[in-house]
Amino acid sequence: MGEHKDSRTPGDIPGHVLSAFQLDGRAGVPLGPEWDNGVRFGRVVVARASATAAWSGKVREHAGEFGSGIAVSRPVRATDGRLVVGGFKANEFVEGRVLSRIDETVAAALRYDEAAAGIEAPSADRGDVFATAERAVWHGYTPQPDDVVAHVDFASCLLFSGDAVPTLTDLVPSSGLRPRGLSAALVIVDGLLAGLVDAAVLERWAHVPDLEALVRRALEYRAACAKAAGSDIRSKVELVEALLVSE
């Protein structure tokens, strides 16, 4: 899971980037993949920007909450108003851990999909390997009226901290409109691949429309992303495929 994340560390963030976000002279603390391996400067995290970073920032800036009880980390704009400077972005830091409550994350992902209605997908001409992999998985699909922009890495972006409302650190959009429930299906697949849940998770969420088909697409996508990133997860994928066959 989390294959979309940039596995490189930011290294030395250019001085003009820090200046643009008014972070000159501050000591930085490296963070993990839930923050795109960025660097924390007080209450601000600076990390490399993806192709959809500006889109994510604009949506989060106006979102408030996604659905019932899902907060979002706000983007931090540069002094000139930009969301991306020199290939870097900045977001408000929020405490929390990811991948600790899979069923709660599935529920949150379903709420996210409901709240994402009406949000336009970013540019369809994205050429990154993950968007290319996703388009291949959904080749031939006919969009439906209630489709939404799915979050393709929800589990790796949702932070939990005690009883506080969970917070999304970023939005990682599908390359086109997808069926509602796909974000949750990806969370289920991520949980199964990581060994954080067993096959019973499929039964608990069987009421989600077309769940089995969505989980199969999600698994195919994760396998394609791993291959593009040079990771070998074939054995894990085969184990999850076996679970689907037995259901």
N, C-alpha and C positions, 0 to 999 in steps of 0.2 A: 504494500500500500504506500501511498505518498510518492509514487514514482514521478509525479509531475514536479515535485520539489527540486530545486537546484541543489545538488549534492555538494557543490563547491562551497568553500568558505569565502566570505567577501574579501578577505585579505585586508589590505590597507584601503579604507574608504577615502577617496580623494578629498583633499581639503576643501575644494570649492563645493562639494556635495554637503559636507558638514556645515559649512558657512551658510549655504542656501537654506538648510533646515534649522539654523541658529543653534548649532551644537558645537561650535568651536571650543577647543580646550577642555572638553569633557572626556573622562575616562570611559572606555567602552567595555562591556561584558558580553562575550560570545554566547549566543543562544542556539537552540536546536532546530530541527526541521519544521516544528510547528510555527516557527518564525522565519522560515526560509533560510535557516543558518545565518541569521542576521546578527547585528551587534546592538546591544541595549545601551542607550545613553540616558540614564534617569528613567523618565516615563515615556521615552521614544525609542522605537526600534528601527534601525536602518538596515535594509537588505537589498539584494539585487532584485531588480524589477523584471517580472515576466512580461510576455507579450500582451497580457490582459490586465496588467497592474493598474493602468489608468482607469480602465472600465470598472474594475473591482473597487477602486477608491471612490469613484463617482457614485456607484450604487450604494456603498456602505455609508457614504457621507449623508445620504438622504433617507436611509432605511429606517432609522430609529431602532426598531426591533423587527426580526424576521419571525412572524408568527407569534404565538404565545410563549413568552419566556425564552427567547433567544436574543442575546445582546450581540453587538458587533464592535470590533475594535475600529475606531475612527481613523481615517487617514490623516496624516499631518502634511499640510501643504507647505511648499517652500515660500520664501518671502515674496517671490514674484507670482505666487499662485499655482505653480506647477505641482503635479502629483508625482512626476518622475523627473529626476535630475541626474544627468550623466549615467543613466542606466540603473539608478537606485531609487527606492521608494522609502517612505517613512510612515509608521503607524504608531498609534498609542499602545503602550505596553499594558498587558493585563495578566494577572497571576493565574496559574492553573496548569492542569495536566491533561494530555490527550489520551485517547484509547483506554480509558479506565472504566467506562460505563457503556458498554456496547448497546444494550437495549434502550437505554435512555437516549443514546446518540441516534439510534434508528428512529425513535419517536420524534426527536428534534428534526431529523432529516425530512420526515413526512410533513411536519409543520412548515419547514423551509420551502418545500416544493409548493405547498398551498400559497404561501406568502409571495412566492416568486412569480405568480401570475401577472402578466403584463410587462415584465422586465424584458427588454430586448437583448438578444444575444450579441456578443461582440462581433467584430468583422468576420465574415465567413471565409475570408481568404487567408486565414492564419496558416502558416506553414510549419509550425513547430511539430516535432515528432509525435507528441501526445495528441494534438488535435488531429493529425493525420491518421493516427491509430484509431481514434474514436470515430472519425468519419468512415473508416473502413469497416468497423464493427456495425455501424448503422447504415451501411450502403443499401439502398433499395427501400428504406423505411419511408412510409408516407406519413408526414406529420398530421397530428390530430388537433382539433380546435382547442382542447384544453391542455396541450403540451406546454412545458415550461423550460427555462434554462436550468438544467440540472447542475448540482454542485458535485463535481467528479472527484473531490477529495475531502468530503465533509468530515470524516472521522479524524483526519490528520490536522484539521483546522479548528475543531471545537474543543475549547478548554473548559475543564471543570475545576471548581475550587470550593470545597465544602458544600454548603447549602446555597451558595450564590447562583444566580442565573448563569447558565453556560454562555460562553462568548466565542463567536467566530472571529478568528484572526484574519481571515482572508476569504475571498470568493474565488473558486476555481471553476469557471464555467464550461459547460459542454459546448461543442463547436456549433451546435444547432439546437433547436427545440426538441425535447425528448419527453417521453411519458412521465407523468407524475408517479413517484415511487422509485424512480431510478436512483436518486440520491440515497435513499434508504437501502436499496438493493446493493449498492456499492459499499455501504457501511457493513452490511451483513457479510459480504464477500471478504472485506478487509478483516473483519473479526474472525472469520473461519480460517483465512490464510495465516493469520498471526497466532492461531490456536487459542484465542481469547474466549471463544464460545464453541459449543458443539452443535450437532445437527438439530437439536431441539429449537434453536433460534428460528429455523425455517417453519416449524410448527407454530411458534408463538406469533409469527407475523404472517401466517398463511392467509389472513383476511385482506392483505394488501392486493389489489387487483393485479392479475398477471404476474405475481411475484416470481414464480419459477422462471418464466421467460426473461424477466428483468435481471434476475440473478445470473442466468446464463450469459446474457449480454455483458453484465458487469464483470463476470469472471473472464470472458474473452478479452475485454478491454484491459483488465489488469495484467493478463498474460502478455498482451501486445506491448503495453507500457514497459513491463519488465524487460522484454526482449530488446526494445529500443534503448533502454538504459544499460543494457549489458548484464542484466541480472538473470540468473537461472533459478526460476521458481517452478519448474515443470513438475517436480514431485509434489509440491504443495497444491498446485492446480489440479493434478490428477486425484489427490485425496478429496478435494472439494467436489470435483466432477462425480466421484464415486458416491458422495453423500446425496447429490442431486438425483442420481440414478436410483438410489435406494428409497427415495421419498415416494 
